[in-house]
Amino acid sequence: MRTTLFAIALVLAGMSAATAADTTVTIKNFNFVMDVSVTPGSTVTWKNLDGEPHTVASADGLFRSPALDQNDSFSFKFDKPGIYKYICSIHPQMRAMITVK
């Protein structure tokens, strides 16, 4: 029930969450399209669909992509449970998080 209420709250807020073993986060319109929940050992891939470069940089320094041009991607494998906040270091207003549980 709690998960359903959380998903409804995200939809009402205009956000989405996904749960999968391996998943892709799209970068589009200067946004990371969704926050993601995955299990330990999952790989998350970010793909930039914008015509401008973006990066994926964790707040704790665990991972950092090079500048990703249009259609470039970056992947990182999450081995430990936790909440991993990240930004685009070029456009720091772009923020999202990965939840590993």
N, CA and C atoms as an extended XYZ file, in Angstrom:
303
Properties=species:S:1:pos:R:3:atomname:S:1:resname:S:1:resid:I:1 pbc="F F F"
N         0.814       -1.188        0.000 N   MET     1
C         0.000        0.000        0.000 CA  MET     1
C         0.859        1.253        0.000 C   MET     1
N         1.940        1.276        0.822 N   ARG     2
C         2.826        2.424        0.892 CA  ARG     2
C         3.489        2.684       -0.455 C   ARG     2
N         3.933        1.618       -1.144 N   THR     3
C         4.550        1.762       -2.453 CA  THR     3
C         3.576        2.371       -3.455 C   THR     3
N         2.331        1.930       -3.421 N   THR     4
C         1.317        2.462       -4.326 CA  THR     4
C         1.083        3.941       -4.070 C   THR     4
N         0.988        4.329       -2.811 N   LEU     5
C         0.793        5.740       -2.475 CA  LEU     5
C         1.987        6.578       -2.922 C   LEU     5
N         3.197        6.041       -2.762 N   PHE     6
C         4.398        6.740       -3.197 CA  PHE     6
C         4.380        6.934       -4.706 C   PHE     6
N         4.022        5.896       -5.451 N   ALA     7
C         3.958        5.990       -6.918 CA  ALA     7
C         2.909        7.010       -7.346 C   ALA     7
N         1.771        7.023       -6.674 N   ILE     8
C         0.726        8.004       -7.001 CA  ILE     8
C         1.229        9.411       -6.719 C   ILE     8
N         1.926        9.599       -5.602 N   ALA     9
C         2.478       10.924       -5.264 CA  ALA     9
C         3.481       11.377       -6.316 C   ALA     9
N         4.306       10.462       -6.806 N   LEU    10
C         5.270       10.819       -7.851 CA  LEU    10
C         4.568       11.229       -9.134 C   LEU    10
N         3.541       10.501       -9.512 N   VAL    11
C         2.796       10.830      -10.722 CA  VAL    11
C         2.153       12.198      -10.588 C   VAL    11
N         1.538       12.465       -9.440 N   LEU    12
C         0.900       13.761       -9.215 CA  LEU    12
C         1.922       14.890       -9.214 C   LEU    12
N         3.143       14.590       -8.793 N   ALA    13
C         4.197       15.601       -8.776 CA  ALA    13
C         4.868       15.733      -10.132 C   ALA    13
N         4.443       14.931      -11.104 N   GLY    14
C         5.040       14.988      -12.434 CA  GLY    14
C         6.343       14.235      -12.538 C   GLY    14
N         6.580       13.305      -11.618 N   MET    15
C         7.809       12.523      -11.611 CA  MET    15
C         7.439       11.062      -11.811 C   MET    15
N         8.465       10.248      -12.092 N   SER    16
C         8.223        8.817      -12.192 CA  SER    16
C         9.370        8.069      -11.537 C   SER    16
N         9.095        6.864      -11.130 N   ALA    17
C        10.115        5.998      -10.554 CA  ALA    17
C        10.047        4.666      -11.277 C   ALA    17
N        11.187        4.007      -11.375 N   ALA    18
C        11.225        2.714      -12.037 CA  ALA    18
C        11.996        1.744      -11.158 C   ALA    18
N        11.630        0.492      -11.211 N   THR    19
C        12.359       -0.549      -10.514 CA  THR    19
C        12.721       -1.607      -11.539 C   THR    19
N        14.025       -1.910      -11.624 N   ALA    20
C        14.482       -2.899      -12.593 CA  ALA    20
C        15.873       -3.350      -12.211 C   ALA    20
N        16.316       -4.469      -12.772 N   ALA    21
C        17.672       -4.937      -12.527 CA  ALA    21
C        18.664       -3.985      -13.201 C   ALA    21
N        18.546       -3.793      -14.481 N   ASP    22
C        19.343       -2.829      -15.227 CA  ASP    22
C        18.368       -1.878      -15.894 C   ASP    22
N        18.714       -0.609      -15.931 N   THR    23
C        17.773        0.366      -16.479 CA  THR    23
C        18.506        1.519      -17.134 C   THR    23
N        17.785        2.274      -17.937 N   THR    24
C        18.334        3.447      -18.607 CA  THR    24
C        17.585        4.688      -18.155 C   THR    24
N        18.338        5.730      -17.824 N   VAL    25
C        17.784        7.038      -17.494 CA  VAL    25
C        18.051        7.936      -18.692 C   VAL    25
N        17.003        8.500      -19.231 N   THR    26
C        17.120        9.391      -20.375 CA  THR    26
C        17.363       10.816      -19.895 C   THR    26
N        18.262       11.500      -20.568 N   ILE    27
C        18.506       12.919      -20.317 CA  ILE    27
C        17.860       13.665      -21.472 C   ILE    27
N        16.840       14.471      -21.155 N   LYS    28
C        16.069       15.129      -22.202 CA  LYS    28
C        15.505       16.440      -21.666 C   LYS    28
N        15.555       17.481      -22.493 N   ASN    29
C        15.028       18.793      -22.105 CA  ASN    29
C        15.646       19.299      -20.806 C   ASN    29
N        16.965       19.072      -20.673 N   PHE    30
C        17.714       19.521      -19.500 CA  PHE    30
C        17.166       18.932      -18.209 C   PHE    30
N        16.761       17.658      -18.268 N   ASN    31
C        16.278       16.918      -17.102 CA  ASN    31
C        16.732       15.468      -17.174 C   ASN    31
N        16.989       14.896      -16.001 N   PHE    32
C        17.094       13.448      -15.897 CA  PHE    32
C        15.648       12.988      -15.797 C   PHE    32
N        15.179       12.175      -16.727 N   VAL    33
C        13.755       11.918      -16.877 CA  VAL    33
C        13.127       11.225      -15.675 C   VAL    33
N        13.862       10.465      -14.882 N   MET    34
C        13.228        9.803      -13.742 CA  MET    34
C        14.240        9.462      -12.667 C   MET    34
N        13.748        9.393      -11.427 N   ASP    35
C        14.501        8.785      -10.345 CA  ASP    35
C        14.306        7.278      -10.505 C   ASP    35
N        15.293        6.499      -10.090 N   VAL    36
C        15.251        5.058      -10.329 CA  VAL    36
C        15.529        4.298       -9.047 C   VAL    36
N        14.820        3.192       -8.846 N   SER    37
C        15.108        2.237       -7.773 CA  SER    37
C        15.558        0.936       -8.419 C   SER    37
N        16.690        0.414       -7.939 N   VAL    38
C        17.238       -0.834       -8.474 CA  VAL    38
C        17.713       -1.706       -7.325 C   VAL    38
N        18.039       -2.932       -7.637 N   THR    39
C        18.595       -3.856       -6.652 CA  THR    39
C        20.118       -3.815       -6.740 C   THR    39
N        20.818       -4.191       -5.649 N   PRO    40
C        22.279       -4.228       -5.696 CA  PRO    40
C        22.765       -5.104       -6.853 C   PRO    40
N        23.813       -4.659       -7.507 N   GLY    41
C        24.366       -5.366       -8.658 CA  GLY    41
C        23.799       -4.883       -9.983 C   GLY    41
N        22.855       -3.958       -9.928 N   SER    42
C        22.238       -3.425      -11.149 CA  SER    42
C        23.120       -2.358      -11.789 C   SER    42
N        23.011       -2.275      -13.093 N   THR    43
C        23.715       -1.239      -13.846 CA  THR    43
C        22.699       -0.222      -14.341 C   THR    43
N        23.012        1.046      -14.113 N   VAL    44
C        22.185        2.135      -14.623 CA  VAL    44
C        22.967        2.800      -15.748 C   VAL    44
N        22.295        3.019      -16.862 N   THR    45
C        22.883        3.698      -18.011 CA  THR    45
C        22.131        4.995      -18.243 C   THR    45
N        22.862        6.083      -18.390 N   TRP    46
C        22.279        7.380      -18.722 CA  TRP    46
C        22.540        7.651      -20.191 C   TRP    46
N        21.525        8.099      -20.922 N   LYS    47
C        21.671        8.415      -22.345 CA  LYS    47
C        21.205        9.851      -22.578 C   LYS    47
N        22.089       10.649      -23.171 N   ASN    48
C        21.787       12.053      -23.431 CA  ASN    48
C        21.084       12.202      -24.775 C   ASN    48
N        19.848       12.662      -24.758 N   LEU    49
C        19.094       12.909      -25.989 CA  LEU    49
C        19.071       14.394      -26.362 C   LEU    49
N        19.661       15.251      -25.504 N   ASP    50
C        19.711       16.682      -25.793 CA  ASP    50
C        20.823       17.003      -26.787 C   ASP    50
N        20.681       18.129      -27.440 N   GLY    51
C        21.716       18.622      -28.359 CA  GLY    51
C        22.866       19.306      -27.638 C   GLY    51
N        22.765       19.438      -26.327 N   GLU    52
C        23.802       20.038      -25.482 CA  GLU    52
C        24.480       18.951      -24.656 C   GLU    52
N        25.761       19.113      -24.326 N   PRO    53
C        26.429       18.106      -23.495 CA  PRO    53
C        25.937       18.153      -22.055 C   PRO    53
N        25.961       16.995      -21.396 N   HIS    54
C        25.618       16.859      -19.985 CA  HIS    54
C        26.590       15.884      -19.341 C   HIS    54
N        26.674       15.929      -18.018 N   THR    55
C        27.447       14.939      -17.270 CA  THR    55
C        26.538       14.275      -16.247 C   THR    55
N        27.031       13.202      -15.659 N   VAL    56
C        26.375       12.515      -14.554 CA  VAL    56
C        27.426       12.422      -13.460 C   VAL    56
N        27.221       13.173      -12.374 N   ALA    57
C        28.225       13.237      -11.309 CA  ALA    57
C        27.561       13.029       -9.957 C   ALA    57
N        28.001       11.997       -9.236 N   SER    58
C        27.406       11.722       -7.928 CA  SER    58
C        27.857       12.755       -6.907 C   SER    58
N        26.968       13.053       -5.980 N   ALA    59
C        27.249       14.039       -4.939 CA  ALA    59
C        28.404       13.604       -4.042 C   ALA    59
N        28.580       12.279       -3.874 N   ASP    60
C        29.634       11.766       -2.997 CA  ASP    60
C        30.923       11.412       -3.733 C   ASP    60
N        30.991       11.693       -5.044 N   GLY    61
C        32.205       11.434       -5.814 CA  GLY    61
C        32.397        9.987       -6.242 C   GLY    61
N        31.397        9.146       -6.046 N   LEU    62
C        31.512        7.725       -6.389 CA  LEU    62
C        31.627        7.499       -7.896 C   LEU    62
N        30.898        8.285       -8.683 N   PHE    63
C        30.973        8.141      -10.136 CA  PHE    63
C        30.864        9.511      -10.792 C   PHE    63
N        31.460        9.613      -11.982 N   ARG    64
C        31.414       10.857      -12.747 CA  ARG    64
C        31.665       10.514      -14.212 C   ARG    64
N        30.748       10.919      -15.050 N   SER    65
C        30.907       10.672      -16.478 CA  SER    65
C        31.713       11.804      -17.111 C   SER    65
N        32.268       11.540      -18.277 N   PRO    66
C        32.781       12.667      -19.064 CA  PRO    66
C        31.580       13.425      -19.631 C   PRO    66
N        31.823       14.527      -20.315 N   ALA    67
C        30.729       15.235      -20.988 CA  ALA    67
C        30.124       14.298      -22.020 C   ALA    67
N        28.811       14.152      -21.965 N   LEU    68
C        28.092       13.277      -22.896 CA  LEU    68
C        27.433       14.137      -23.962 C   LEU    68
N        27.865       13.971      -25.199 N   ASP    69
C        27.220       14.664      -26.308 CA  ASP    69
C        25.927       13.934      -26.657 C   ASP    69
N        25.172       14.480      -27.598 N   GLN    70
C        23.901       13.881      -27.999 CA  GLN    70
C        24.101       12.422      -28.402 C   GLN    70
N        23.267       11.553      -27.852 N   ASN    71
C        23.252       10.101      -28.072 CA  ASN    71
C        24.399        9.348      -27.397 C   ASN    71
N        25.263       10.043      -26.649 N   ASP    72
C        26.286        9.355      -25.858 CA  ASP    72
C        25.646        8.790      -24.601 C   ASP    72
N        26.290        7.772      -24.019 N   SER    73
C        25.770        7.187      -22.789 CA  SER    73
C        26.914        6.904      -21.818 C   SER    73
N        26.527        6.712      -20.566 N   PHE    74
C        27.453        6.405      -19.476 CA  PHE    74
C        26.755        5.397      -18.574 C   PHE    74
N        27.490        4.389      -18.114 N   SER    75
C        26.913        3.360      -17.240 CA  SER    75
C        27.704        3.237      -15.951 C   SER    75
N        26.986        2.873      -14.882 N   PHE    76
C        27.617        2.617      -13.590 CA  PHE    76
C        26.870        1.477      -12.910 C   PHE    76
N        27.633        0.558      -12.317 N   LYS    77
C        27.053       -0.580      -11.597 CA  LYS    77
C        26.974       -0.241      -10.108 C   LYS    77
N        25.779       -0.368       -9.537 N   PHE    78
C        25.537       -0.079       -8.134 CA  PHE    78
C        25.554       -1.377       -7.339 C   PHE    78
N        26.583       -1.554       -6.499 N   ASP    79
C        26.744       -2.790       -5.747 CA  ASP    79
C        26.167       -2.743       -4.341 C   ASP    79
N        26.080       -1.543       -3.746 N   LYS    80
C        25.665       -1.439       -2.343 CA  LYS    80
C        24.350       -0.680       -2.210 C   LYS    80
N        23.499       -1.109       -1.262 N   PRO    81
C        22.265       -0.363       -1.003 CA  PRO    81
C        22.565        1.067       -0.555 C   PRO    81
N        21.666        1.955       -0.887 N   GLY    82
C        21.813        3.345       -0.478 CA  GLY    82
C        21.066        4.261       -1.422 C   GLY    82
N        21.128        5.549       -1.113 N   ILE    83
C        20.549        6.579       -1.970 CA  ILE    83
C        21.702        7.368       -2.552 C   ILE    83
N        21.756        7.434       -3.864 N   TYR    84
C        22.847        8.074       -4.583 CA  TYR    84
C        22.301        9.283       -5.343 C   TYR    84
N        22.585       10.464       -4.819 N   LYS    85
C        22.154       11.695       -5.471 CA  LYS    85
C        23.196       12.090       -6.502 C   LYS    85
N        22.719       12.653       -7.620 N   TYR    86
C        23.662       13.076       -8.655 CA  TYR    86
C        23.137       14.309       -9.383 C   TYR    86
N        24.058       14.966      -10.075 N   ILE    87
C        23.738       16.177      -10.830 CA  ILE    87
C        24.451       16.135      -12.176 C   ILE    87
N        24.099       17.081      -13.027 N   CYS    88
C        24.895       17.384      -14.211 CA  CYS    88
C        25.829       18.504      -13.770 C   CYS    88
N        27.133       18.286      -13.821 N   SER    89
C        28.072       19.305      -13.342 CA  SER    89
C        28.115       20.527      -14.261 C   SER    89
N        27.633       20.400      -15.484 N   ILE    90
C        27.555       21.541      -16.409 CA  ILE    90
C        26.310       22.368      -16.105 C   ILE    90
N        25.237       21.693      -15.746 N   HIS    91
C        23.949       22.340      -15.450 CA  HIS    91
C        23.489       21.856      -14.070 C   HIS    91
N        24.028       22.423      -12.970 N   PRO    92
C        23.780       21.881      -11.633 CA  PRO    92
C        22.324       21.929      -11.165 C   PRO    92
N        21.451       22.608      -11.892 N   GLN    93
C        20.020       22.565      -11.542 CA  GLN    93
C        19.413       21.214      -11.921 C   GLN    93
N        20.107       20.437      -12.738 N   MET    94
C        19.658       19.087      -13.106 CA  MET    94
C        20.060       18.143      -11.988 C   MET    94
N        19.081       17.600      -11.278 N   ARG    95
C        19.339       16.727      -10.125 CA  ARG    95
C        18.406       15.521      -10.158 C   ARG    95
N        18.910       14.412       -9.651 N   ALA    96
C        18.084       13.203       -9.535 CA  ALA    96
C        18.767       12.264       -8.544 C   ALA    96
N        18.194       11.061       -8.387 N   MET    97
C        18.793       10.095       -7.480 CA  MET    97
C        18.488        8.667       -7.906 C   MET    97
N        19.379        7.799       -7.476 N   ILE    98
C        19.223        6.366       -7.659 CA  ILE    98
C        19.062        5.775       -6.254 C   ILE    98
N        18.050        4.949       -6.055 N   THR    99
C        17.875        4.240       -4.794 CA  THR    99
C        18.192        2.771       -5.047 C   THR    99
N        19.124        2.249       -4.258 N   VAL   100
C        19.514        0.843       -4.375 CA  VAL   100
C        19.056        0.154       -3.098 C   VAL   100
N        18.141       -0.844       -3.278 N   LYS   101
C        17.638       -1.571       -2.102 CA  LYS   101
C        17.327       -3.004       -2.448 C   LYS   101
